[in-house]
Amino acid sequence: MTFTKRSPNFSAGPGALPEPVLEQIKHELLNWSDTGASVMEMSHRSYQFTEMAQQMERDLRDLLLIPANYKVLFLQGGGAMQFSQIPMNLAGTGGVVDYVDTGHWASKALSAAKLYADVNVVAKVEGAAHSNRLPREDSWRISKSPAYLHYTACETIDGLEFHWVPDVERHIPLVADFSANILSGPLDVSRFGLIYAGAQKNIGPSGMTLVIVREDLFGRAHKYCPEILNYEVQASNGSMYNTPATFAWYASSLVFKWIKSVGGLEEMRARKLRKKEILYTVIDSDDFYINDVFSTDRSHMNVPFRIADERLEKQFLAGASELGFLGLKGHRAKGGMRASIYNAVSEDAVQALAGYMLDFRRRHG
């Protein structure tokens, strides 16, 4: 089993992009929209680019059914910038902000927020014995009137994912990091005050960050929040306060069109459920492979796993690399293996990985 054209890419991010999108980029790279120039050479103020940007937002609004009272921002700085930008904009001059600590990225987000507000940890995944399950919502210790409540919808390293939206009181803005699982299925945006997502997993190439923010949350920014980081300022400038990541905008616009062309977010959800079932079935079939995440909390985007005999893991990864599989090495903080099965990862690629896993187990089990 070898791959002669494109390798199956299971990288956690930057992740795989849809092949039809890459083909279109290749076709248009030197002469975009009959301008005689690459999109990377065009002014973001040009008619062609402005028209593309407006259509990109319309397509995203169509996909997520974003209500009219929400602004859609395409920013820079990655999801990690939002860890600081959110409290700068929503916590005002301080007060209490609530965070659910479910792993690596949630911990980074709440640590950044401590510079701007008092952080109340609503719930926490405790220690190795309990890191395989999300804290049940009835155990959360929510503040009386926090500026917002933040949670990480999918922990890419730990393989945990919320398959439900926390039920908070209407006066508490719900803020969520959807970097890993945005556009992998329908989402009720109206239940959130703010949603953010780094682009480099399900949206497009790295360099752009999506922020969807309810308009009534404007006007809460700290007085020392720089203009370029102020959501209201960015919204009033169409996310073009400064030169945006134009190539990432262009590529992401093609991804949105691709998702719509293949059936939208219902189709994305159906595909991810089939793909995750293929991998978890292999992992759970005996005790050779291990994923100890509680079944209802398992990520449908990032599937980490170990081999019971950890001495075999280097051999597994070496064999996978020889066959052309990309991005299977686990995060340095966790080790083992991880298969990220974002929207652009095909079912054929997942089937091929499952076949390799079964063959490796047969030879070494």
C-alpha positions as CSV (number, residue, x, y, z in Angstrom):
1,M,0.0,0.0,0.0
2,T,1.7,3.2,-1.2
3,F,0.4,6.5,-2.4
4,T,1.8,7.9,-5.7
5,K,0.0,11.2,-5.8
6,R,-1.1,12.8,-2.6
7,S,-0.4,11.4,0.8
8,P,-3.2,10.9,3.4
9,N,-2.7,13.8,5.7
10,F,-3.7,13.4,9.4
11,S,-1.9,16.4,10.7
12,A,-3.6,18.3,13.6
13,G,-2.9,21.6,11.9
14,P,-2.2,23.0,9.5
15,G,-4.4,20.2,8.3
16,A,-5.5,18.8,5.0
17,L,-7.3,21.0,2.5
18,P,-9.9,19.7,0.0
19,E,-8.2,18.5,-3.2
20,P,-10.7,20.3,-5.5
21,V,-9.8,23.5,-3.6
22,L,-6.1,22.9,-4.1
23,E,-6.7,22.2,-7.8
24,Q,-8.5,25.5,-8.2
25,I,-5.8,27.4,-6.4
26,K,-3.3,25.8,-8.7
27,H,-5.3,26.8,-11.8
28,E,-5.8,30.4,-10.6
29,L,-2.4,31.0,-9.0
30,L,-0.9,33.1,-11.7
31,N,-4.0,34.7,-13.0
32,W,-6.8,35.1,-10.5
33,S,-10.2,36.2,-11.7
34,D,-8.8,37.2,-15.1
35,T,-6.8,40.1,-13.4
36,G,-3.5,39.0,-14.9
37,A,-2.1,38.7,-11.4
38,S,-2.1,36.3,-8.5
39,V,-4.5,36.8,-5.6
40,M,-1.4,37.2,-3.5
41,E,-0.4,40.3,-5.5
42,M,-3.8,42.0,-5.5
43,S,-4.7,44.9,-3.3
44,H,-7.2,44.0,-0.6
45,R,-9.0,47.2,-1.5
46,S,-9.4,46.2,-5.1
47,Y,-12.9,45.6,-6.5
48,Q,-12.2,41.9,-7.2
49,F,-10.9,41.2,-3.7
50,T,-13.6,43.1,-2.0
51,E,-16.3,41.3,-4.0
52,M,-14.7,37.9,-3.1
53,A,-14.5,38.8,0.6
54,Q,-18.2,39.8,0.7
55,Q,-19.2,36.5,-1.0
56,M,-17.0,34.6,1.5
57,E,-18.9,36.1,4.4
58,R,-22.2,35.4,2.7
59,D,-21.2,31.7,2.2
60,L,-20.2,31.3,5.8
61,R,-23.4,32.9,7.0
62,D,-25.4,30.5,4.8
63,L,-23.5,27.5,6.1
64,L,-23.8,28.4,9.8
65,L,-27.1,30.2,9.6
66,I,-25.5,33.2,11.4
67,P,-28.1,35.6,12.7
68,A,-28.0,39.2,11.5
69,N,-27.1,40.6,14.9
70,Y,-23.7,38.8,14.8
71,K,-20.6,40.3,13.1
72,V,-18.2,38.0,11.3
73,L,-14.6,38.9,11.6
74,F,-11.6,37.4,9.7
75,L,-8.6,38.3,11.8
76,Q,-4.9,37.4,12.3
77,G,-2.9,36.0,15.2
78,G,-4.4,32.5,15.4
79,G,-6.6,31.1,18.1
80,A,-3.9,31.8,20.6
81,M,-4.3,35.6,20.0
82,Q,-7.9,35.2,21.0
83,F,-6.9,33.9,24.4
84,S,-5.9,37.5,25.2
85,Q,-8.1,39.4,22.8
86,I,-11.3,38.0,24.3
87,P,-10.8,39.3,27.8
88,M,-9.4,42.5,26.4
89,N,-12.7,43.0,24.6
90,L,-15.3,41.4,26.9
91,A,-14.0,41.8,30.4
92,G,-13.9,45.6,30.4
93,T,-11.9,46.9,33.4
94,G,-11.8,43.5,35.1
95,G,-14.4,41.6,37.1
96,V,-14.9,37.8,37.0
97,V,-14.7,35.6,33.9
98,D,-15.5,31.9,34.0
99,Y,-13.5,29.1,32.3
100,V,-14.0,25.4,32.0
101,D,-10.5,23.8,32.1
102,T,-10.6,20.6,30.0
103,G,-7.0,20.3,28.9
104,H,-4.0,21.8,27.1
105,W,-5.7,24.6,25.1
106,A,-8.3,25.5,27.7
107,S,-5.6,25.9,30.3
108,K,-3.7,28.2,27.9
109,A,-6.8,30.3,27.4
110,L,-7.5,30.8,31.1
111,S,-3.9,31.5,31.9
112,A,-3.9,34.4,29.4
113,A,-7.2,35.7,30.8
114,K,-5.6,36.0,34.3
115,L,-3.8,39.1,33.1
116,Y,-7.0,41.0,32.5
117,A,-9.6,39.7,34.9
118,D,-10.3,37.4,37.9
119,V,-10.6,33.9,36.5
120,N,-13.0,31.5,38.1
121,V,-12.4,27.9,37.1
122,V,-15.9,26.6,36.7
123,A,-14.8,23.0,36.3
124,K,-11.5,21.1,35.7
125,V,-10.3,17.9,34.4
126,E,-8.3,16.6,37.3
127,G,-5.2,14.4,36.9
128,A,-4.5,11.4,34.7
129,A,-7.2,9.3,36.3
130,H,-9.9,11.7,35.2
131,S,-8.5,13.4,32.1
132,N,-10.4,11.0,29.9
133,R,-13.8,12.6,30.6
134,L,-15.4,16.0,30.4
135,P,-16.7,17.4,33.7
136,R,-20.4,17.0,33.9
137,E,-22.3,20.2,33.6
138,D,-24.2,19.7,36.9
139,S,-20.9,20.0,38.7
140,W,-19.9,23.4,37.3
141,R,-19.5,26.3,39.7
142,I,-20.6,29.2,37.6
143,S,-20.2,32.7,38.9
144,K,-23.3,34.8,39.6
145,S,-22.6,37.4,36.9
146,P,-19.4,36.7,35.0
147,A,-18.4,38.8,32.0
148,Y,-18.5,35.6,30.0
149,L,-18.1,31.8,30.3
150,H,-15.4,30.2,28.1
151,Y,-15.0,26.6,27.0
152,T,-12.9,24.8,24.5
153,A,-15.2,22.8,22.3
154,C,-12.6,20.3,21.2
155,E,-9.2,19.5,22.8
156,T,-7.0,18.5,19.9
157,I,-4.3,16.9,22.1
158,D,-6.4,15.1,24.7
159,G,-9.0,13.9,22.2
160,L,-12.0,15.4,24.2
161,E,-14.9,17.1,22.5
162,F,-18.2,18.7,23.7
163,H,-21.0,17.1,21.7
164,W,-23.4,19.5,23.5
165,V,-23.6,23.2,24.1
166,P,-23.5,24.3,27.8
167,D,-26.8,25.5,29.1
168,V,-26.1,28.9,30.7
169,E,-28.3,31.7,31.8
170,R,-29.2,34.2,29.0
171,H,-27.3,37.1,30.7
172,I,-24.0,35.1,30.6
173,P,-22.3,35.4,27.2
174,L,-21.1,31.9,26.2
175,V,-17.6,32.0,24.5
176,A,-16.2,29.0,22.7
177,D,-13.0,27.9,21.0
178,F,-14.2,25.9,17.9
179,S,-10.8,25.8,16.2
180,A,-10.8,22.0,15.8
181,N,-14.4,21.3,15.0
182,I,-15.9,24.4,13.3
183,L,-17.9,23.5,10.2
184,S,-17.9,19.8,11.0
185,G,-21.6,19.9,11.5
186,P,-24.5,22.3,12.2
187,L,-24.1,24.7,15.0
188,D,-26.7,27.0,16.7
189,V,-24.7,30.2,16.7
190,S,-27.5,32.1,18.5
191,R,-26.6,30.3,21.8
192,F,-23.2,32.0,21.9
193,G,-21.9,35.4,22.6
194,L,-18.7,34.7,20.7
195,I,-17.2,31.8,18.7
196,Y,-13.7,31.7,17.5
197,A,-11.6,29.3,15.4
198,G,-8.2,29.2,13.9
199,A,-8.5,28.6,10.2
200,Q,-5.9,25.8,9.7
201,K,-8.0,22.8,10.5
202,N,-11.5,23.0,8.9
203,I,-11.5,26.5,7.3
204,G,-8.4,27.0,5.2
205,P,-4.7,27.6,5.5
206,S,-3.1,29.1,8.5
207,G,-2.9,32.9,8.8
208,M,-6.6,33.7,9.5
209,T,-8.8,33.4,12.5
210,L,-12.6,33.4,12.4
211,V,-14.5,35.4,15.1
212,I,-18.3,35.5,15.2
213,V,-19.4,38.0,17.9
214,R,-22.8,39.2,18.9
215,E,-23.1,43.0,18.4
216,D,-24.4,43.8,21.9
217,L,-21.0,42.7,23.3
218,F,-19.3,45.7,21.6
219,G,-18.3,48.6,23.9
220,R,-16.9,46.4,26.7
221,A,-13.3,46.6,25.7
222,H,-10.6,47.7,28.2
223,K,-9.5,51.3,27.6
224,Y,-6.0,50.1,26.9
225,C,-7.1,47.5,24.3
226,P,-5.2,48.5,21.1
227,E,-7.5,49.5,18.2
228,I,-6.2,46.7,16.0
229,L,-7.4,44.2,18.6
230,N,-10.8,45.8,19.3
231,Y,-13.6,43.8,17.8
232,E,-15.8,46.8,17.2
233,V,-13.1,48.6,15.3
234,Q,-12.3,45.6,13.2
235,A,-16.0,45.1,12.5
236,S,-16.4,48.7,11.4
237,N,-13.5,48.2,9.0
238,G,-14.7,45.0,7.5
239,S,-11.8,43.1,9.2
240,M,-9.4,45.3,7.1
241,Y,-8.1,47.7,9.7
242,N,-4.8,46.6,8.4
243,T,-3.8,44.4,5.4
244,P,-5.5,41.0,6.0
245,A,-4.1,37.6,5.3
246,T,-5.3,37.8,1.7
247,F,-4.3,34.4,0.5
248,A,-5.9,32.7,3.5
249,W,-9.1,34.7,2.9
250,Y,-9.1,33.5,-0.8
251,A,-8.4,29.9,0.0
252,S,-11.0,29.8,2.8
253,S,-13.6,31.3,0.5
254,L,-13.0,28.3,-1.8
255,V,-13.4,25.9,1.1
256,F,-16.7,27.4,2.0
257,K,-17.9,27.0,-1.5
258,W,-16.6,23.4,-1.6
259,I,-18.6,22.6,1.6
260,K,-21.7,24.0,0.1
261,S,-21.2,22.1,-3.1
262,V,-21.0,18.7,-1.5
263,G,-24.0,19.1,0.8
264,G,-23.2,21.6,3.5
265,L,-22.8,20.9,7.2
266,E,-25.2,18.0,7.4
267,E,-23.0,16.2,4.9
268,M,-19.9,17.1,6.9
269,R,-21.4,15.7,10.0
270,A,-22.4,12.5,8.3
271,R,-18.9,12.1,6.9
272,K,-17.1,12.7,10.2
273,L,-19.4,10.2,12.0
274,R,-18.4,7.5,9.4
275,K,-14.7,8.3,9.7
276,K,-14.5,8.4,13.4
277,E,-16.4,5.1,13.6
278,I,-13.9,3.4,11.3
279,L,-11.0,4.3,13.6
280,Y,-12.6,3.8,17.0
281,T,-13.8,0.4,15.9
282,V,-10.3,-0.7,15.2
283,I,-9.0,0.8,18.4
284,D,-11.8,-0.8,20.6
285,S,-11.7,-4.2,18.9
286,D,-9.1,-5.5,21.4
287,D,-6.5,-4.2,23.8
288,F,-3.6,-3.7,21.3
289,Y,-4.5,-0.1,20.7
290,I,-5.6,2.2,23.5
291,N,-7.8,5.3,23.6
292,D,-9.1,5.7,27.2
293,V,-11.4,8.7,26.5
294,F,-14.9,8.1,27.8
295,S,-17.0,7.1,24.8
296,T,-19.5,10.0,24.9
297,D,-16.7,12.6,25.2
298,R,-14.4,11.3,22.4
299,S,-13.4,13.7,19.8
300,H,-14.7,13.2,16.3
301,M,-11.9,15.3,14.8
302,N,-8.8,14.3,16.7
303,V,-8.3,10.6,17.6
304,P,-5.3,10.0,19.8
305,F,-4.2,6.5,20.5
306,R,-1.3,4.5,22.1
307,I,-0.1,1.0,21.7
308,A,-0.3,-1.1,24.8
309,D,3.3,-2.1,24.3
310,E,4.7,1.4,23.9
311,R,8.0,0.0,22.5
312,L,6.1,-0.6,19.2
313,E,5.1,3.0,18.7
314,K,8.3,4.2,16.9
315,Q,8.0,1.2,14.6
316,F,4.3,2.0,13.9
317,L,5.1,5.6,13.0
318,A,8.1,4.6,10.9
319,G,6.0,2.1,9.0
320,A,3.2,4.6,8.5
321,S,5.7,7.1,7.1
322,E,7.2,4.6,4.7
323,L,3.6,4.0,3.4
324,G,3.1,7.8,2.9
325,F,0.9,8.6,5.9
326,L,1.5,12.1,7.2
327,G,1.0,13.7,10.6
328,L,0.3,10.7,12.8
329,K,2.8,11.4,15.5
330,G,1.1,12.5,18.7
331,H,1.6,15.9,20.3
332,R,4.8,16.2,22.2
333,A,2.9,16.8,25.5
334,K,1.1,13.5,25.1
335,G,3.1,11.2,22.9
336,G,1.7,8.2,21.0
337,M,-0.2,8.7,17.8
338,R,-3.0,11.0,16.7
339,A,-5.1,11.0,13.6
340,S,-6.9,14.3,12.9
341,I,-9.8,13.6,10.5
342,Y,-10.9,17.0,9.5
343,N,-13.4,17.7,6.8
344,A,-10.9,17.4,4.0
345,V,-9.6,14.0,5.1
346,S,-11.3,11.5,2.9
347,E,-13.0,8.3,4.0
348,D,-10.7,6.4,1.7
349,A,-7.7,7.9,3.6
350,V,-9.2,6.8,7.0
351,Q,-10.0,3.3,5.6
352,A,-6.4,3.1,4.5
353,L,-5.1,4.0,7.9
354,A,-7.5,1.5,9.6
355,G,-6.1,-1.1,7.2
356,Y,-2.5,-0.3,8.2
357,M,-3.5,-0.4,11.9
358,L,-5.1,-3.9,11.5
359,D,-2.1,-5.2,9.5
360,F,0.4,-3.8,12.1
361,R,-1.6,-5.5,14.9
362,R,-1.7,-8.7,13.0
363,R,2.1,-8.7,12.7
364,H,2.9,-7.5,16.2
365,G,0.0,-8.4,18.4
